[in-house]
Amino acid sequence: MTAYALLASAAFMFLIRYVGFFAGGVTLLFSLISWVEGRKSLSKHLFTAFVLNVAIVCSYVFHNHYIAGFNTDAQRLTTDMETPIEVLWMALKGLTVELFLIRNYYLSGIPDALTVATAVLQLIVTIYIIKVMRMQSKKVIYEMKKNLLSHIAVVVAVAYLLVLVFLRSISQFDPLNYRLLSPFTFLMLFAVVNYIVALPDSITGAKRTKYIIAIFFALSLFLNLPKKFLLSQLL
């Protein structure tokens, strides 16, 4: 039942937005995990659901092409269609913008002082965390390997990004900016933070690192909240 509930969800996501096809990859991921864990019956059902999801997507595309002559529901703009290299470059620029966690900088013009300051702070925090993690790297790696939730988040995020770039290479829709890249950013950020937060406090510097991460995101929240609006509502 679980496998076919995932099939229905994946098919629904695809019919809502084409990029939802990546949800089928999640079903395949769960199938592989179940096989490794010895739950072969569940793994077979999940793999069957994945194959059926691919069949639904292919049937949809072939049906559209047969009826309308287009792979999707309508003619896409192709006059100024970017090459795959240009789409990849667009994705790389979008991901670079996503790296600015506290204050966005869209790679246009000279950034203001606050943007530079927060970017430097983010760099310092990142370097510090890496140095702390390297102090007991074997223990850190051992604990991270057991973090299945973060593993799944990383795989789903990468699958989403690859499918998104592929679809944008063959069909012209919205630019690859924060709106489309935010699911990837959110999942990767969740995975990285969860890798660290899940570490036992017995690891040297782990507890201090968790506090630093909490302060960092609290600062980000404070700087990005609409303070004037909130004050006007409270006063």
N, C-alpha and C positions, 0 to 999 in steps of 0.2 A: 504493500500500500504506500509506504514512504517513497519508494522509487518512482511510482507513477504519479504521486503528488508532486514530486520534483519535475517530472516530465510536463505536467499541466502548467506548473509555475514557469518553467523555462519557455514553453510555447507561448504562454500569455505575455511574458516579457518581450519576446521577439515580435509579437504582433503589435505591441504598444510602441516599441522603438526597435529598429533593426539591430542596433548594437546589443540588444538583449540576447542575441544569439550566444554571447559569451556565457550565459547561464547554463547552456548545455555543457560547456567545458567544466563547470563546477560539478555537474552530475558525473562526468567522467573522472574528475578528481576524487570524488567520494567513492566511486567504484574501485579505483586503484588503492585507496586507503583501506577500504573494507577487505580487499583481496590480501593485502599485506598483513592485516590484522587477523586473517584466518576466517573471516565471515564471507565465505565464498558464495553462498546462496544469495545473500544480499548484494554482493558485488556483481553477480550475474544479472540480477534484476536491474541494478543501477546502470550497467553497461547496455542492457536492452533498452532502457529508457533513453540513454544517450543516443543510440542508433536511431530510435524512433524520432527523437527530436531533430536529428540531422535530416531524416527523411521528410519531416514536416517542413523544415526550412527549404530544402531543395524543391519539394513539391510546390511550395508557395512561389518560389522564384521562377520555376519552369512554367507554372500556370500564368503568371504575369507576363512572361515573355511570349507565351503562346497567344494570349488574348490581346495584349496591348503592344507587344514588341519591345517592352522594357523589362529589365530585371526587377525593378521596384514598381510602385503603383503609378508612376508618372515619369515623363521625360525629365531627367535631371539636367541642370545647366552644365554644359560641357565646353562652351566656347572658350572660357578662361580656365579650364580644368588644369590643376597643377600636376606636375609629374610626380611619381612616387618619391623622388629625392626631395622635391619641394615640400611635399606633405610631411616627410620625415623631419625636415628642417623646421617646419611649422610646429611639429610636435615637440622637438627639442627646445625651441624657444618658449613654448607654453610650459614645459616642465621646468625650465630655468626660472620662469616667473613664479611657479608654484613653490620654489625653494625658499622664497621670502615669506616666512611663516607669520611674522608679527605684523609687518607693514608691506603691502604689495608695491612692487616696482615693475612697471610694464616695459622696461628696456627702451624707454623713450625719454629723451631729455636728461637733464642733470637731476639726480635724486636729491631731495631735501635733507637737511641735517638729521631729522628724526629717522628717516629711512636708512641712512648710512649708519647711524648709531645702533639701531635695532639689528641691522645686518651684521655689524661687528660683534654685537653681543651674542647673536645666534652662532656665529663662527667660534667665538671663545667657548661657549657652552658645549658645542659639538666637539671641539678639540679636547676639552677637559674630560668629557664622558669617554671618548676613545682612549685617552691615556689611563683613566681609571679602569676601564674594561681590560686593557692590556696587562695590568698588574697581575691578574690571575686569569689569564686568557684560557687556560685549559679548563678550569672550573666553569668559567662563563660560557664557553662553547658547549661544554657538556650539558649545562642547564638549558641553554637555548635550543639544543637539539630535541629536548623533551617538550618544547612549547608548540604543541600541535596547532593551537588556535592561531598563533602568529604565522606558522607555516602556511595554513590555509588562506589567511588574509593576503600573504605575499603572492601565492599562486593565483588567486582570484584577481588581484590587482594587475598582475602582469598579463593574465589572459585578457582582461578587459582592455588594457592598453594596446595589446597586439591586434585584437579584433577591431578596436576603434581606428587605429592607423590604417589597417587593411581596408576597412569599409570606406574611409575617407579617401583612399587612393583610387577607388573604383567608382565612387559616387560623390558628387559635390554637395555637401551640406554645410552646416555651421563650421566656422574656423575652430581649430583645436586650441581653445583657450580654457580659462579656468572653469567655465560651465560644464564642459565635457570632460575635462581632466580631473575635476574635483573628486569623483569616486575613486580614481586611482590614488590620488594624493591622500585622501582620507584613510583608505585601507593600508597603504604603506606606512603612514604615520602611526596608525593604530598598531601595526605589527611591530615597528621599531620600539615604540614606547612600551608595548606589552612585553617584548623580549626583556627589556631592562627592569620593568616593574615586577615581573615574575621571578627575578633572581632572588635567592635567599639573602637575608641581611648578613649572614655569616661571611659572605664574600667581601673582601676589603673594598671599602668605598661605595658599595652598592646602596646602602641606606642613604648616604649623603647625596648620591647621584639622583635618587628618587625625589629627595627634597628639592634639588636644583631644578629638575624637570617640572615639578609642581609649581615652583615659583615662576619659572619661565612661561608656562602656559597661563598662569594667573596674570602675569604682566601683559601677555598678549590679549587676554580677555579685557583687561582694564583699558588698554589703549584703543581697542576696537569697539567698545561699547559706545552707544550714542549718549554720551554723558549729559549733554545739554537737555536732551529730550527726557532722560530719566529724572534729572533734577527738576524739570518743569512739572513732571508728574507727581513728584514727592512733595514739592513745596506748594 
